[in-house]
Amino acid sequence: MSQQRFTRSIACPRAPTPNVRSRRSVSRLAVSLIFLASLLGSTGIVTSPPAYAATSVNVFVAYADSLRPSGFFPTPWKGAPNTVFIGGGNSVDAGAIRLDNPTGIPLAVDGVSVDLQRPGPVFNPWGSFTIPAHGSAILTQTSEFNFDTSDFPLESCPTAAPSSDKRVPKVSVTIAGAPTSLLDTGHVLDTGGFDSASCKPNESLQWRTIGGAGIGTEGGSMTLTPASQTQGLGSTAVVTSTVLDAGGSPLPNVGVDFKVLTGPNAGVTGTATTDANGNAVFTYKGAALGKDTVQASVSNASGGSFSSNTGTVDWELVPALPILGALFPGQTPTPTPTSPLTPAPEPTPSVLGNRFVRVLPVTGQNTTEWLWVAVGLMFAGIAASVGGALRRRN
């Protein structure tokens, strides 16, 4: 109401005189500045919400078994960027909980507890902690096997607990004094309702949203895109690896290893970390002509790993002028030897759109020499054409 009265008080009169208008304009400006200063002084400027204002997290569950190598061991794990890890012990055989903070501010958690809802303990060894902005907290055993949630079976391995059984693991998360309970209806924490160690080589189960995918899906997935691409020699190839959890959701903060497996650039490697969309990007430059095969992989704390599909990068010489393609028909990067009695077939130019590919011999040392020869011949041809035109004109 006070702001409306102020607005009305500075409304311009219908027919002011020039001098009066000038004096009133200065007066209005002064009053506006005084009002703004008093407003800022009394209320302050709030540039962001106060810390620990968030009240929700995204909850994921997994099972970690490092006693034997497995590609299904949950990743990310200890040492992941922007991740608080609360756990301990040299060997891990335990359930695991991951809390993701989707907000841009740190989130204080009062505590987390796990009740298997059957005779046995209620687990809550983690105390209070803070999840970083856009980060995660991973909770598991704090000492060897003190969170072995598969050791309280409902059935014999490999018989899964029936969906009608109400003894479902319950995870309770308390934030700002308010507890929220979520049910692990997929029986991930208790590995299906039976002790899977008695009938499986490894109990590990990759992350998935609590209440989502059950143990029928043990691991996540990983893809590499694009499946194929063509680049000019000396340019940069870009490949993207997308890592998803066992429920098909993006996995952030996962370290991904890239490697050129075969081809002229074999042995080139790189690493990257997945973003919130589960994407990790790898770039490298081609140093020689030919076709590379690239693959991404993730290694985990059990000594296991899983890999993506392979992608190919075809490095081809792309000259500035198409005339070079006509001057030097294409050759394959690694020609196949032929018998002395069988003449080699004549190579033909390979054309891709307006680009002539593999147009110069690929020996590593003589590519530059042939390029200068081609350029010299091109300019010689232009000079000859111009000279002939001048003679005809004269």
PyMOL commands that set and color helices and strands:
alter all, ss='L'
color gray80, all
select helices_A, chain A and resi 2-9+18-43+149-151+196-198+323-327+367-393
alter helices_A, ss='H'
color red, helices_A
select strands_A, chain A and resi 58-65+83-86+93-100+107-109+111-115+122-123+129-131+136-139+170-175+178-183+205-209+221-225+228-232+236-244+255-262+269-273+279-285+290-299+305-316+350-352+355-357
alter strands_A, ss='S'
color yellow, strands_A
deselect
rebuild
show_as cartoon
